[in-house]
Amino acid sequence: MSECKLDHSAEEVKAKFESQKAFLPQEMYGLFASFFEKEHSQTDLNHVFHLLKKYDLATEEEKKARDQQLSERLRQA
C-alpha cells in the first residue's frame, strides 16, 4: 500500500468508508462511528483513508493486516 501526497478530508474518509463498508468486519462499524464524531489530524485522516482504499481488492492476509492497523488507529484517535 503506497502513500500518496494528497490530503484527504473527513468527508472523503467517510465516503471511502461507506464505499468499503460491505467488505469490512461489522465489529469495526462502531469504531468508525466514534471516529467520525471527532476531529482528527491530517495524518490520521490520510492513514485511515489509505487503509480503506481498495480494501475490497486486498487479499485476505492484507485485509487482516489492515484490520489490525485500522483498529489500532481508530481506538487511538
Residue pairs with C-beta under 8 A, 6 or more apart in sequence:
1 50
1 51
1 53
1 62
1 66
3 46
3 50
4 50
6 46
7 42
7 45
7 46
8 16
8 45
8 46
8 49
9 45
10 36
10 39
10 40
10 45
12 45
12 49
13 36
13 45
13 48
13 49
13 52
14 36
16 49
16 52
16 53
17 24
17 32
17 36
17 52
20 52
20 55
20 56
21 29
22 56
23 55
23 56
23 63
24 55
24 67
25 67
28 67
28 70
28 71
28 74
31 70
31 71
31 74
31 75
32 74
34 74
35 48
35 74
35 77
38 77
40 77
44 73
44 77
47 69
47 73
48 70
48 73
48 74
48 77
51 66
51 69
51 70
51 73
52 70
55 63
55 66
58 66
